[in-house]
Amino acid sequence: MTATTDNTAADVDAAARAAQAAFLAYGASDAATRGALLRGLADALEGQREHLVALADAETHLGPARLNGELDRTAFQLRGFATQVGQGAAFTATDDPAVAGPPPAGHPALQRVRVPLGPVAMFAASNFPFAFSVLGGDAAAALAAGCPVVVKAHPGHRGLSQAVAGLAHGVVAAQGLPAGVFALVDGPGHDIGVALVQHPAIAAAAFTGSVRGGLALQRAAQARPRPIPFFGELGSVNPVVALPAAIAANGPALAQGLAGSITLGCGQFCTSPGVLVLPTGALGDAFVAQLVEALRAAPTHAMLTPQMQAGFASGRDAWAAHPRVQALLDARAADGAPPRPFLGQVAAADFIADAHLHEEVFGPAALVVRVDGSAQAIEVLQAVGGTLTVTLWGADADTPETRALVHAATQVAGRVLFAGYPTGVAVTAGQQHGGPFPASTMPATTSVGWAALDRFLRPVALQDAPAWLAARGGRPC
């Protein structure tokens, strides 16, 4: 096991200042430099695969198969952003030639470019110890944009975090880059994270985690003398709306797949389905019975940390004790054993009226909400308010009802699925991983996919720029 080190406020100050110094050169670096760094990090991860996966499994209990797949995804992200930078994604320039004559038609020559924000504070997530952690998507996007990164390690996998950081330091040094391009700070409690967000050298922060923790850091970011953007992915219940036609056509298979999605990773996915909108009546009753049996047989494993398991137990117990919630499946595990799935059921009117039922329970748990038609399903989605995903099964016909349902889904979610299950987020150009609050603090941005790069670039208009500057084609000085 890799030894862990608690950092101090002085260490945070040193890391942030080194990042600020490194930004002078790295912020003006070309595509080849950034691409080489990102590919070098991917190669280093793969080169240490056996050691890193063993460390991750010891700390997270996620298993070698899952962790090897996640390491592959992380390397893919790093190389993907290198390709994007090589294709000019970080150096776009919009030329608007001068037009003679008085305004408003006449105007000077303008070139709209983008510049990197500066050093980014990145908070590693617990549930993806590779893909959303030290060299995960946030770090890859920031480095691709030309921003040095200071990562706050997650307490759930400290040994792995420090091992990956050591690997990254080696790549940065081998490529002759300033040491401040990458740093890791670590320590228990919230003081280190708050000190990092509030450091004057930090220009932006990226976070994936709980609503409570994210809002605390956002407040710290906004309370600075010079506030900074805080890109937080917080909480999401990911409603699944199953229309009668879909259940009638494929109910048993959908129930089986849904149980697997609810329990995948022991429910510790940000896209885990937590609200299941099902019709009242015999068709819905049969689907619920099939789902209960599928969940009863579904395997689970230890949660990432004792604190997460305690949080799951607290949320589950609150649902089970709610006077309007019927516990359909509430098998309690023995002390020290992995948690068992929970499934509750509530009428749509009761769900809509109680905001506490709209809150995420992080773990293998979901609430069935029974509705009388698509109009009431829309009311349920509106009550949820903000979520990463909404899944709509059976919206195949172009009718006024399905158009209204699709409209409602797009108003509350960043991604709307019409087949499959919400767990599983492709890293690609068309992805949107972010939605209205509480899903994220900046719903116009994504934390997954190549557009994640845009969070760390700021537009600047160059007016009547000299020829040498315009010829740089958007590459910052």
C-alpha positions as CSV (number, residue, x, y, z in Angstrom):
1,M,0.0,0.0,0.0
2,T,1.3,3.4,-0.9
3,A,2.0,5.7,2.0
4,T,-0.2,8.7,2.3
5,T,0.7,12.2,3.4
6,D,-1.4,14.9,4.9
7,N,-0.8,18.3,3.4
8,T,-1.0,21.7,5.1
9,A,-2.3,25.1,4.0
10,A,1.4,26.0,3.3
11,D,1.5,23.0,0.9
12,V,-1.6,24.2,-0.9
13,D,-0.1,27.7,-1.2
14,A,3.1,26.3,-2.7
15,A,1.2,24.1,-5.2
16,A,-1.1,26.9,-6.3
17,R,1.8,29.3,-6.7
18,A,3.8,26.7,-8.7
19,A,0.8,26.2,-11.0
20,Q,0.5,30.0,-11.5
21,A,4.2,30.1,-12.4
22,A,3.8,27.2,-14.8
23,F,0.8,28.8,-16.5
24,L,3.1,31.5,-18.1
25,A,4.6,28.8,-20.3
26,Y,2.0,26.0,-20.4
27,G,-0.9,28.4,-21.1
28,A,0.9,29.4,-24.3
29,S,2.0,25.9,-25.3
30,D,1.2,24.4,-28.7
31,A,-0.9,21.4,-29.6
32,A,2.2,19.1,-29.8
33,T,3.3,19.9,-26.3
34,R,-0.1,19.3,-24.7
35,G,-0.8,16.2,-26.8
36,A,2.5,14.7,-25.8
37,L,1.8,15.3,-22.1
38,L,-1.7,13.7,-22.4
39,R,-0.5,10.7,-24.3
40,G,2.5,10.3,-22.0
41,L,0.1,10.2,-19.0
42,A,-2.0,7.6,-20.7
43,D,1.0,5.5,-21.5
44,A,2.2,5.7,-17.9
45,L,-1.1,4.6,-16.5
46,E,-1.2,1.6,-18.7
47,G,2.4,0.8,-17.9
48,Q,1.6,0.7,-14.2
49,R,-1.8,-1.1,-14.7
50,E,-1.2,-4.1,-12.5
51,H,0.1,-2.1,-9.5
52,L,-2.5,0.6,-9.8
53,V,-5.5,-1.7,-10.2
54,A,-4.4,-3.7,-7.1
55,L,-4.2,-0.5,-5.1
56,A,-7.6,0.7,-6.4
57,D,-9.2,-2.6,-5.5
58,A,-7.8,-2.7,-2.0
59,E,-9.3,0.8,-1.3
60,T,-12.6,0.7,-3.3
61,H,-13.6,-3.0,-3.5
62,L,-14.8,-2.5,-7.1
63,G,-13.0,-5.5,-8.5
64,P,-10.2,-5.9,-11.1
65,A,-12.6,-6.3,-14.0
66,R,-14.4,-3.0,-13.4
67,L,-11.1,-1.2,-12.5
68,N,-9.2,-2.4,-15.6
69,G,-12.1,-1.2,-17.7
70,E,-12.1,2.1,-16.0
71,L,-8.3,2.5,-16.5
72,D,-8.9,1.8,-20.2
73,R,-11.5,4.6,-20.2
74,T,-9.1,7.0,-18.5
75,A,-6.4,6.3,-21.0
76,F,-8.9,6.7,-23.8
77,Q,-10.0,10.1,-22.4
78,L,-6.4,11.4,-22.2
79,R,-5.6,10.3,-25.7
80,G,-8.9,11.6,-27.0
81,F,-8.3,15.1,-25.7
82,A,-4.8,14.9,-27.2
83,T,-6.4,14.2,-30.5
84,Q,-8.9,17.0,-30.0
85,V,-6.1,19.5,-29.3
86,G,-4.2,18.3,-32.3
87,Q,-7.2,19.0,-34.5
88,G,-7.3,22.6,-33.2
89,A,-10.2,22.4,-30.6
90,A,-8.4,24.5,-28.1
91,F,-7.2,27.1,-30.7
92,T,-10.4,28.1,-32.6
93,A,-10.4,31.6,-34.1
94,T,-13.3,33.4,-35.7
95,D,-12.2,36.0,-38.2
96,D,-14.6,38.9,-38.8
97,P,-12.9,41.2,-41.3
98,A,-13.3,45.0,-41.1
99,V,-16.3,46.6,-42.9
100,A,-15.9,50.1,-44.2
101,G,-18.4,52.8,-43.2
102,P,-20.1,54.0,-40.1
103,P,-21.7,51.8,-37.5
104,P,-23.8,49.8,-37.1
105,A,-22.9,48.1,-40.4
106,G,-19.3,49.3,-40.4
107,H,-16.9,47.8,-37.8
108,P,-13.2,47.2,-37.2
109,A,-11.5,43.9,-37.9
110,L,-12.2,41.4,-35.1
111,Q,-10.8,38.0,-34.4
112,R,-12.6,36.0,-31.6
113,V,-10.2,33.5,-29.9
114,R,-10.2,31.6,-26.7
115,V,-7.6,31.6,-23.9
116,P,-7.1,29.2,-21.0
117,L,-8.5,30.3,-17.7
118,G,-5.4,29.5,-15.6
119,P,-4.7,27.0,-12.8
120,V,-7.7,24.7,-12.1
121,A,-8.5,23.1,-8.7
122,M,-9.8,19.6,-9.5
123,F,-11.6,17.5,-6.9
124,A,-11.3,13.8,-7.3
125,A,-14.5,11.8,-7.1
126,S,-15.0,8.7,-5.0
127,N,-17.0,6.4,-7.3
128,F,-14.6,6.4,-10.3
129,P,-11.1,6.1,-8.8
130,F,-9.5,6.4,-12.3
131,A,-12.0,8.0,-14.7
132,F,-13.2,10.9,-12.4
133,S,-10.1,11.1,-10.2
134,V,-6.5,12.3,-10.4
135,L,-6.1,11.9,-14.1
136,G,-9.8,11.7,-15.0
137,G,-11.9,13.7,-17.4
138,D,-11.7,17.0,-15.6
139,A,-7.9,16.9,-15.4
140,A,-7.5,15.8,-19.0
141,A,-9.8,18.6,-20.2
142,A,-8.0,21.3,-18.2
143,L,-4.6,20.1,-19.4
144,A,-5.8,20.0,-23.0
145,A,-7.0,23.6,-22.6
146,G,-3.6,24.7,-21.4
147,C,-4.4,25.0,-17.7
148,P,-2.2,23.6,-14.9
149,V,-4.0,21.3,-12.5
150,V,-4.0,21.1,-8.7
151,V,-5.9,18.0,-7.7
152,K,-7.5,17.4,-4.2
153,A,-7.3,13.7,-3.5
154,H,-10.5,11.9,-2.4
155,P,-10.2,10.3,1.1
156,G,-11.7,7.1,-0.3
157,H,-8.6,6.1,-2.3
158,R,-5.7,8.1,-1.0
159,G,-3.1,5.5,-1.7
160,L,-4.1,5.2,-5.3
161,S,-4.3,9.0,-5.7
162,Q,-0.8,9.5,-4.5
163,A,0.6,6.7,-6.6
164,V,-1.1,8.2,-9.8
165,A,0.2,11.6,-8.8
166,G,3.8,10.3,-8.5
167,L,3.4,8.8,-12.0
168,A,2.1,12.1,-13.4
169,H,5.0,14.0,-11.8
170,G,7.4,11.7,-13.6
171,V,5.8,12.3,-17.0
172,V,5.8,16.1,-16.5
173,A,9.5,16.0,-15.5
174,A,10.5,13.6,-18.4
175,Q,8.9,16.0,-20.9
176,G,10.7,19.0,-19.5
177,L,7.6,20.9,-18.5
178,P,7.4,23.1,-15.4
179,A,6.8,21.1,-12.3
180,G,3.7,23.2,-11.4
181,V,1.8,21.9,-14.4
182,F,0.5,19.1,-12.1
183,A,0.2,18.8,-8.4
184,L,-1.8,16.8,-5.8
185,V,-2.8,17.9,-2.3
186,D,-4.3,15.6,0.2
187,G,-5.7,15.6,3.7
188,P,-8.7,14.8,5.8
189,G,-11.6,17.1,6.4
190,H,-12.6,20.1,4.3
191,D,-9.9,22.6,5.2
192,I,-7.5,21.6,2.4
193,G,-10.2,21.8,-0.3
194,V,-11.5,25.2,0.9
195,A,-8.0,26.6,1.0
196,L,-7.4,25.4,-2.5
197,V,-10.6,26.9,-3.9
198,Q,-9.9,30.2,-2.2
199,H,-6.3,30.5,-3.3
200,P,-5.9,33.7,-5.4
201,A,-3.8,31.7,-8.0
202,I,-6.7,29.3,-8.8
203,A,-8.8,30.4,-11.7
204,A,-11.5,27.7,-11.7
205,A,-12.6,24.6,-9.9
206,A,-14.2,21.3,-11.0
207,F,-16.0,19.0,-8.6
208,T,-17.9,15.7,-8.7
209,G,-19.5,14.7,-5.4
210,S,-22.3,15.3,-3.0
211,V,-24.7,18.2,-3.0
212,R,-23.7,19.3,0.4
213,G,-19.9,19.2,-0.3
214,G,-20.3,20.8,-3.7
215,L,-22.4,23.7,-2.4
216,A,-19.9,24.4,0.4
217,L,-17.1,24.6,-2.1
218,Q,-19.2,26.7,-4.4
219,R,-19.8,29.2,-1.6
220,A,-16.1,29.4,-1.0
221,A,-15.4,30.0,-4.7
222,Q,-18.0,32.8,-4.8
223,A,-17.0,34.4,-1.5
224,R,-13.5,35.2,-2.8
225,P,-12.6,38.8,-3.5
226,R,-12.5,37.7,-7.1
227,P,-15.0,34.9,-7.5
228,I,-14.2,32.0,-9.9
229,P,-16.3,29.6,-11.9
230,F,-17.2,26.4,-10.0
231,F,-18.1,23.5,-12.3
232,G,-19.9,21.1,-9.9
233,E,-21.6,17.8,-10.6
234,L,-23.7,17.2,-7.5
235,G,-26.8,15.0,-7.2
236,S,-29.1,13.3,-9.7
237,V,-32.1,10.9,-9.4
238,N,-32.2,10.0,-13.1
239,P,-35.9,9.3,-13.6
240,V,-36.9,6.3,-15.9
241,V,-40.4,6.8,-17.4
242,A,-41.9,3.5,-18.7
243,L,-44.9,4.1,-20.9
244,P,-47.5,1.3,-21.1
245,A,-46.6,0.3,-24.7
246,A,-43.0,-0.4,-23.7
247,I,-44.0,-2.5,-20.7
248,A,-46.5,-4.5,-22.7
249,A,-43.9,-5.2,-25.5
250,N,-40.9,-6.0,-23.4
251,G,-41.6,-5.8,-19.7
252,P,-39.6,-8.7,-18.3
253,A,-36.4,-7.8,-20.1
254,L,-36.8,-4.2,-19.2
255,A,-37.3,-5.1,-15.5
256,Q,-34.2,-7.3,-15.5
257,G,-32.0,-4.7,-17.1
258,L,-33.3,-2.0,-14.8
259,A,-32.5,-4.0,-11.7
260,G,-28.9,-4.4,-13.1
261,S,-28.7,-0.6,-13.7
262,I,-29.9,0.2,-10.1
263,T,-27.4,-2.2,-8.5
264,L,-24.5,-1.6,-10.9
265,G,-21.5,-0.6,-8.8
266,C,-23.7,-1.1,-5.8
267,G,-25.7,1.9,-7.0
268,Q,-22.7,4.3,-6.7
269,F,-23.1,5.8,-10.2
270,C,-24.1,9.4,-10.7
271,T,-26.5,8.1,-13.4
272,S,-28.0,5.3,-11.3
273,P,-31.8,5.3,-11.8
274,G,-33.5,6.4,-8.5
275,V,-37.0,7.4,-9.6
276,L,-39.1,4.9,-11.7
277,V,-42.2,6.4,-13.2
278,L,-44.7,3.6,-13.9
279,P,-48.3,3.5,-14.8
280,T,-51.0,2.5,-12.4
281,G,-53.1,-0.6,-13.1
282,A,-52.4,-4.3,-13.8
283,L,-49.7,-3.6,-16.4
284,G,-47.6,-1.5,-14.0
285,D,-48.3,-4.0,-11.1
286,A,-46.8,-6.8,-13.1
287,F,-43.7,-4.8,-14.0
288,V,-43.2,-3.8,-10.4
289,A,-43.4,-7.5,-9.3
290,Q,-40.9,-8.5,-12.0
291,L,-38.5,-5.7,-10.8
292,V,-38.8,-6.8,-7.2
293,E,-37.8,-10.3,-8.1
294,A,-34.9,-9.1,-10.3
295,L,-33.6,-6.9,-7.5
296,R,-33.9,-9.6,-4.9
297,A,-31.6,-11.8,-6.9
298,A,-29.1,-8.9,-7.9
299,P,-25.6,-9.1,-6.5
300,T,-24.1,-6.2,-4.5
301,H,-20.7,-5.5,-3.0
302,A,-19.2,-3.4,-0.3
303,M,-19.7,0.4,-0.8
304,L,-16.7,2.7,-1.4
305,T,-16.4,4.0,2.2
306,P,-18.1,3.3,5.5
307,Q,-19.4,6.9,5.4
308,M,-21.1,6.2,2.1
309,Q,-22.7,3.0,3.4
310,A,-23.9,4.9,6.5
311,G,-25.4,7.6,4.2
312,F,-27.1,5.0,2.1
313,A,-28.6,3.4,5.3
314,S,-29.8,6.7,6.5
315,G,-31.6,7.5,3.2
316,R,-33.0,4.1,2.9
317,D,-34.3,4.2,6.5
318,A,-36.0,7.6,5.8
319,W,-37.8,6.2,2.8
320,A,-38.8,3.0,4.7
321,A,-40.2,5.1,7.5
322,H,-42.1,7.6,5.3
323,P,-45.8,7.3,5.9
324,R,-46.6,7.6,2.2
325,V,-43.9,5.1,1.0
326,Q,-44.7,1.4,0.7
327,A,-41.5,-0.7,1.0
328,L,-41.6,-3.3,-1.7
329,L,-38.2,-4.7,-1.1
330,D,-36.3,-3.9,2.1
331,A,-34.0,-6.8,2.9
332,R,-31.4,-5.7,5.5
333,A,-27.9,-7.1,5.3
334,A,-26.0,-8.5,8.3
335,D,-23.5,-6.3,10.0
336,G,-20.4,-6.0,7.8
337,A,-22.1,-7.4,4.7
338,P,-22.7,-5.5,1.5
339,P,-26.0,-3.5,1.5
340,R,-29.1,-5.1,-0.1
341,P,-31.3,-3.3,-2.7
342,F,-34.2,-1.2,-1.5
343,L,-37.3,-0.5,-3.6
344,G,-40.2,1.7,-2.4
345,Q,-43.4,2.8,-4.0
346,V,-45.3,6.0,-3.7
347,A,-48.3,7.6,-5.4
348,A,-47.4,10.5,-7.8
349,A,-49.3,13.1,-5.8
350,D,-47.5,12.2,-2.6
351,F,-44.1,12.2,-4.4
352,I,-44.8,15.6,-6.0
353,A,-45.9,17.1,-2.7
354,D,-42.8,16.1,-0.7
355,A,-39.4,17.6,-1.7
356,H,-37.6,15.2,0.6
357,L,-38.6,12.3,-1.7
358,H,-36.9,14.1,-4.6
359,E,-33.4,13.8,-3.0
360,E,-30.9,11.3,-4.2
361,V,-30.2,8.2,-2.0
362,F,-26.7,7.2,-3.2
363,G,-26.6,3.4,-3.3
364,P,-28.8,0.5,-4.6
365,A,-32.2,2.1,-4.0
366,A,-35.0,3.5,-6.0
367,L,-38.6,4.8,-5.7
368,V,-41.4,3.6,-7.9
369,V,-43.8,6.5,-8.6
370,R,-47.2,5.4,-9.9
371,V,-48.8,7.8,-12.4
372,D,-52.2,8.1,-14.2
373,G,-51.0,8.9,-17.7
374,S,-48.3,11.0,-19.3
375,A,-49.6,14.3,-17.9
376,Q,-48.9,13.2,-14.4
377,A,-45.6,11.8,-15.5
378,I,-44.7,15.3,-16.7
379,E,-45.7,16.7,-13.2
380,V,-43.3,14.2,-11.6
381,L,-40.4,15.3,-13.9
382,Q,-41.1,18.9,-13.1
383,A,-41.1,18.1,-9.4
384,V,-37.6,16.5,-9.8
385,G,-36.4,19.8,-11.3
386,G,-32.9,19.0,-12.3
387,T,-31.2,15.7,-13.2
388,L,-28.4,14.3,-15.4
389,T,-30.6,12.0,-17.3
390,V,-34.2,11.1,-18.0
391,T,-35.0,7.8,-19.7
392,L,-38.2,7.5,-21.8
393,W,-39.3,4.0,-22.8
394,G,-42.2,3.9,-25.4
395,A,-42.0,7.4,-26.8
396,D,-41.8,6.1,-30.3
397,A,-45.0,7.5,-31.9
398,D,-45.1,11.2,-32.8
399,T,-48.1,12.3,-30.8
400,P,-48.9,15.4,-28.8
401,E,-48.5,13.4,-25.6
402,T,-45.1,12.1,-26.4
403,R,-43.9,15.5,-27.7
404,A,-45.0,17.0,-24.4
405,L,-43.2,14.3,-22.5
406,V,-40.0,14.8,-24.5
407,H,-40.2,18.5,-24.0
408,A,-40.5,18.1,-20.2
409,A,-37.6,15.7,-20.2
410,T,-35.3,18.1,-22.0
411,Q,-36.2,20.9,-19.6
412,V,-34.9,19.0,-16.6
413,A,-32.1,16.7,-17.9
414,G,-28.9,17.0,-19.7
415,R,-29.3,13.7,-21.5
416,V,-32.5,12.0,-22.6
417,L,-32.5,8.3,-23.4
418,F,-35.1,6.6,-25.5
419,A,-33.7,3.1,-25.1
420,G,-31.4,1.3,-22.7
421,Y,-30.4,2.4,-19.2
422,P,-28.9,5.7,-17.9
423,T,-25.7,4.0,-16.4
424,G,-22.9,4.2,-18.8
425,V,-21.7,7.6,-20.2
426,A,-19.9,7.5,-23.5
427,V,-16.9,9.8,-23.9
428,T,-17.6,11.3,-27.3
429,A,-18.4,14.5,-29.1
430,G,-22.2,14.3,-28.7
431,Q,-22.2,13.7,-24.9
432,Q,-23.8,16.0,-22.4
433,H,-23.1,15.1,-18.7
434,G,-24.7,17.9,-16.7
435,G,-28.1,19.2,-16.1
436,P,-30.1,21.8,-14.2
437,F,-29.4,22.1,-10.5
438,P,-28.9,20.0,-8.4
439,A,-27.4,17.8,-11.2
440,S,-24.8,20.5,-11.8
441,T,-23.9,24.1,-11.0
442,M,-23.3,25.0,-14.6
443,P,-25.9,23.2,-16.7
444,A,-24.6,24.7,-20.0
445,T,-21.4,22.7,-19.6
446,T,-20.5,19.0,-19.6
447,S,-18.0,17.1,-17.6
448,V,-17.8,14.2,-20.0
449,G,-17.0,14.3,-23.7
450,W,-14.8,16.5,-25.8
451,A,-16.9,19.6,-25.1
452,A,-15.7,19.4,-21.5
453,L,-12.6,21.3,-22.8
454,D,-14.8,24.4,-23.3
455,R,-15.2,24.9,-19.5
456,F,-11.6,26.0,-19.2
457,L,-11.3,28.4,-22.1
458,R,-12.5,32.0,-22.1
459,P,-13.4,34.0,-25.2
460,V,-11.4,37.1,-26.1
461,A,-11.9,39.5,-29.1
462,L,-8.8,40.9,-30.7
463,Q,-9.6,44.1,-32.5
464,D,-7.4,45.4,-35.3
465,A,-4.8,42.8,-34.3
466,P,-1.4,43.1,-35.9
467,A,-0.6,40.6,-38.6
468,W,1.7,38.5,-36.5
469,L,-0.9,38.0,-33.8
470,A,-3.8,37.2,-36.2
471,A,-1.5,34.7,-37.9
472,R,-1.3,32.7,-34.6
473,G,-4.8,31.4,-35.5
474,G,-6.1,31.4,-31.9
475,R,-3.0,30.1,-30.2
476,P,-2.5,32.3,-27.0
477,C,0.7,34.1,-26.3
